[in-house]
Amino acid sequence: MSDEKVLTKDIAEQFIANEDSLDMSEFTEIEDAAAESLSRHQGELCLDGLWKLSDAAADSLCKHQGELILDGLKELSDAATESLSKHQGGLILDGLKELSDAAAESLSRHQGELALNGLIELSDAAVESLSKHQDPVSLEKVKWLTDAAKVKFQECNSNRESQQLDAHWIDLEAVCPPLPDFRSTAEVSEYFSDVDLGN
């Protein structure tokens, strides 16, 4: 038995007419026509049950006015991310596990608070892009950054504080350098024998 539940245009129109009539978080897929209808909605829109989002649906949802919650998405195409970056308002993408450099560059232009609390690692290029985001970015679970990336976030937050802007949220004290690309189990053993684990 499939667990899929599709948000259709008729359902979207019903929600717009009466927001209390439906729990939108129960839908796992959304038709492009439904996304087009929801682009007219104003206020918080919680679609955290969605597993996937087409490029066309993302292009429509970016026109929505208000906080947009898409926590169920595990991945987004670069094209869909580019569209969502045009959304003005809070954008919650805590389900994403990876973020390409191109996607990070797109999101740097987003206006509104941005939550990417599912990411555990970011490239230097992605950090460079996200540091330019004008509103607070939340990266609560990031654990792997190069030293250069850590310095970039520190400098960025220092600059933001001097301008009386809210800092990007990342626990730099808990961040470690990325692991090297091991070629053998011997290299793994040698690496960790040299690592201070704080014991």
C-alpha positions in Angstrom: 0.0 0.0 0.0 1.4 3.3 -1.0 1.9 6.1 1.5 1.8 8.8 -1.2 -0.8 11.5 -0.9 -1.0 14.0 -3.8 -1.9 17.6 -3.3 -4.1 18.5 -6.2 -5.3 21.8 -7.5 -8.8 21.2 -6.1 -7.3 20.6 -2.6 -5.2 23.7 -2.9 -8.1 25.8 -3.8 -10.1 24.4 -0.8 -7.2 25.3 1.5 -7.1 28.9 0.1 -10.8 29.2 0.7 -10.5 27.9 4.3 -7.1 27.3 5.8 -8.5 25.4 8.8 -10.1 22.8 6.6 -6.9 20.9 5.8 -3.7 19.7 7.3 -1.3 20.5 4.4 1.6 18.7 6.0 0.0 15.3 5.3 0.6 15.5 1.5 3.8 13.9 0.1 3.5 15.1 -3.5 2.2 18.2 -5.1 0.8 18.8 -8.6 2.3 21.7 -10.6 -1.2 23.2 -10.9 -1.7 23.0 -7.1 1.6 24.8 -6.6 0.4 27.5 -9.0 -2.8 27.9 -6.9 -0.8 28.1 -3.6 1.4 30.9 -5.1 -1.6 33.2 -4.3 -1.6 32.2 -0.6 -0.4 34.7 2.0 0.9 33.7 5.4 2.7 30.6 6.7 2.5 27.6 4.3 3.6 24.3 5.8 4.3 21.6 3.2 6.7 19.6 5.3 5.3 16.3 4.1 6.5 16.8 0.6 9.1 14.3 -0.5 9.9 15.9 -3.9 9.3 19.1 -5.7 9.3 19.7 -9.5 11.1 22.6 -11.0 7.8 24.0 -12.2 6.2 23.7 -8.7 9.2 25.4 -7.1 8.8 28.2 -9.7 5.3 28.7 -8.5 5.8 28.4 -4.8 8.5 31.1 -4.8 5.7 33.6 -5.5 4.0 32.7 -2.2 4.1 35.5 0.4 5.0 34.3 3.9 7.0 31.6 5.6 7.4 28.5 3.4 8.2 25.3 5.2 9.5 22.4 3.1 11.2 20.3 5.7 10.4 17.0 4.0 12.5 17.5 1.0 15.7 15.6 1.0 17.0 17.0 -2.2 16.3 19.8 -4.7 17.6 20.4 -8.2 19.7 23.4 -8.8 16.9 24.8 -10.9 14.3 24.4 -8.1 16.7 26.0 -5.6 17.2 28.9 -8.0 13.4 29.4 -8.1 13.0 29.1 -4.3 15.8 31.7 -3.8 13.4 34.3 -5.2 10.9 33.6 -2.4 10.6 36.6 -0.1 10.0 35.4 3.5 11.2 32.6 5.8 12.4 29.5 3.9 12.7 26.3 5.9 14.7 23.5 4.1 15.8 21.5 7.1 15.4 18.2 5.3 18.2 18.8 2.8 21.3 16.7 3.5 23.5 18.2 0.7 23.8 21.5 -0.9 25.7 22.1 -4.2 27.9 25.1 -4.7 25.4 26.3 -7.3 22.5 25.9 -5.0 24.3 27.8 -2.2 25.1 30.6 -4.6 21.4 30.9 -5.5 20.2 30.8 -1.9 22.7 33.7 -1.1 20.2 36.0 -2.9 17.2 34.8 -0.9 15.5 37.5 1.2 14.2 36.3 4.6 15.4 33.9 7.3 16.9 30.7 5.8 17.0 27.4 7.7 19.3 24.6 6.5 19.5 22.6 9.7 19.8 19.2 8.0 23.2 19.9 6.5 26.3 18.5 8.3 29.0 19.6 5.8 29.6 22.6 3.5 32.2 23.4 1.0 34.3 26.5 1.2 32.5 27.8 -1.9 29.1 27.2 -0.3 30.2 29.0 2.9 31.4 31.9 0.8 28.0 32.2 -0.8 25.8 31.7 2.3 27.9 34.3 4.2 26.5 36.9 1.8 22.9 36.1 2.7 21.4 39.3 4.1 19.2 37.7 6.7 20.1 35.1 9.4 20.9 31.6 8.2 20.5 28.6 10.5 23.0 25.8 10.2 22.6 24.0 13.5 23.9 20.6 12.5 27.0 21.5 10.4 29.9 19.5 11.9 32.5 19.6 9.1 34.2 22.7 7.8 37.7 23.6 6.7 39.6 26.1 8.9 39.2 28.7 6.1 35.4 28.2 6.2 35.2 28.6 10.0 37.2 31.8 9.7 34.8 33.1 7.0 31.8 32.5 9.2 33.6 34.2 12.2 34.4 37.3 10.1 30.9 37.4 8.6 29.2 37.3 12.0 31.6 39.9 13.4 30.7 42.2 10.5 26.9 41.5 10.9 27.1 42.3 14.6 28.9 45.5 13.9 26.0 46.4 11.7 23.5 45.4 14.4 22.3 42.4 12.3 21.4 39.0 13.7 24.3 36.5 13.3 24.2 33.4 11.2 23.6 30.5 13.6 26.3 27.8 13.5 28.1 26.2 16.4 31.7 26.7 15.4 32.9 25.2 18.6 31.5 21.9 17.6 32.8 22.0 14.0 35.7 19.8 12.9 37.9 19.8 9.8 36.5 17.5 7.0 37.9 13.9 6.9 40.4 13.2 4.2 39.7 10.7 1.4 41.1 7.5 2.8 42.6 5.0 0.4 43.0 2.1 2.8 42.0 0.9 6.3 45.7 1.5 7.3 45.3 5.2 6.5 42.2 5.3 8.6 43.9 3.8 11.5 46.9 6.0 11.2 44.8 9.1 10.9 42.8 8.4 14.1 45.8 7.4 16.0 47.1 10.9 15.5 43.7 12.6 16.4 43.2 14.0 19.9 39.8 12.7 20.8 39.8 14.6 24.1 40.0 11.5 26.3 
